[in-house]
Amino acid sequence: VQLMESGGGLVQPGGSLRLSCAASEFTTFGRYHMSWSRQAPGKERELVATISPISRNLTYEDSVKGRFTISRDNSKQTLYLHMSALKPEDTAVYYCYCPALKVWGQGTQVTVSS
């Protein structure tokens, strides 16, 4: 199982980004909860959002509720995180991962700055 994130970059406060996480060698992708996590400089990694296998249940960390949306396309074995109204405090390396299998991607940098 391999996970690879993309879509990070530099964005101004108030802007939007969509992160993608492509899974490979993961034919059972659609059976697992998937999550996004982030780690800001000097801080511990924190869970941002989780989605159930058929997208019925979505959970978010309080600071991103109403601004971030997690989604998935099981036919493409891809996980997404749409981020809007971005704030400087959202600056971090964002990781996708499968909690059950303890598999992580390599991360993608998101920087929110004017």
N, C-alpha and C positions, 0 to 999 in steps of 0.2 A: 504494500500500500504506500502510495506517495501522494503528497498534497503540495500544490504549488500556488502561491498567492500572486496576484498581479493587480495593478490599478492604483497603487499608491503614488504619491507625489506631493508637490508643493501647492497649496491652495490658500487663498485669502480667507480671513474670518468671514463667516456667513456663507461660504461657498459649499459645494457638494463634490463628492467623489463616490464612485462605485468600485468596491473591491470585489475581485473574483478569486475563487479557489478551485482549481481544477484537480480532480482526483484521478489518479491512474492506478492500474492494477488493483482496482477496488470495485469489483463487480457487484458487491453487496452494499454499495454506497447507500442505496435507498432504504436499508434496514436499520440505519444507525442515526441517533441524534448527532448533530454536528454543531460546532460552536466557533465563535470568534472570540479571541482574547487579545489584549494589548499590553505593552510594557513601555512606559515612559521612562526617560532617563532618570536614574536614581530612585526609581520606584519599583515595587513588586508587580509581577504580572497580574492582571485582573481580567475576570470574565466579563465580556461585553454583551454577548447575546448567544442564545441557544435555540435551535429549531428541531422539532421532532421529525421522525422519518417521513411522514406524509404532510408535513407543514401544519398540522393541526394545532400544535402548541408552540408558542413563541415566548421567550422570556428575555428581558433586558435588564442591564444594570441601570440603576436609577438615573444616573447622570446623562444617559443617552436616550431615555424614553421619549418618544415623540419626535426624535431627530434621526435615529438610525432605524433601518428596517433590514432584518435578516430574511433571506429567501433561499430557495434551492430549486434546481432543475435536475431531478433524478435521472431523466433520460440522457442528460449530458454529464451526469456525475459532477455537477458544479454547484458550489455554494457561493452566495453573494452577500455583500453587506453594502447597502446604500446608505450613505451618510450625508446629511444635510445640516444646514445651520451650524457649520463647523466652528469650533472655538479653539483658541490657542492651546487650551488644556487637553484637547483631543490629540495633540501631537504625541506620537508613539509609533513603535513597530507593532503592526497588526498581524496576528497569526490565526490561521484556521486550524482546527484540530478535531479529532474524533475522540471524545472522552472514553468511550468503552474500549477502544483499541490503543489508546494513549499514543496516537500518531499525530505529529505536528508538522506543519509546513515550515518553510525557512523564514517566513515573515516578509512584510512589505512596509516600507517607511511611509508614514503620513505626517506631513509637516503643515501646520496651520499658522501662517504668519503673513503680515502685511509687508 
